[in-house]
Amino acid sequence: MLTIRKADPDDAALLSEMGYASYSHHFAHLWHQQHELQAFLQQEYSLNTLQQSLQSDVSDWFIAQDHAPVGFAKVSWHCAVEGDSHAGTLLHKLYLLPGKTGKGYGEQMIAEIERMAKSRGETFFWLEVLDANPQAYRFYLRQGLTHIKDTVFSTPSQQSLLHILGKSI
């Protein structure tokens, strides 16, 4: 049975390990420059970064476990979609470890995060998904999200199209 718990500062090392493993497994092939990938991973998943983030009031991290950790999520409550009238719970990250996709964990994580958002009085749920990740895009559409608009994520050597998806909750 999947359990989803709020992470605390003692979970920084676990989140770092899961972040490096899951992001590298699912997305390393999309990066043109290895040093840019490493800089991004350091920026997002270094122990120091996660320790600071876990102590912040801006966002919450969650760990999903089924006997052992299977994935994690990062959420910010009541965030506005830039340049749009929508505001609500932003799902920054939902990553499953290698070999853990296709088991229903993602659906359960989305449902629990939506439940938490509603309990906080939120009425909208949104996220960004890479255009180069059509499987995730289709997954989020199956969860009832719809396309709002597109934006671009840039590094010195490349640009990636991001779809912003959302739904009323």
Summary of the structure (lengths in Angstrom):
residues: 169
radius of gyration: 15.4
end to end distance: 24.9
largest distance: 42.9
contacts: 501
relative contact order: 0.17
helix: 39%
strand: 35%
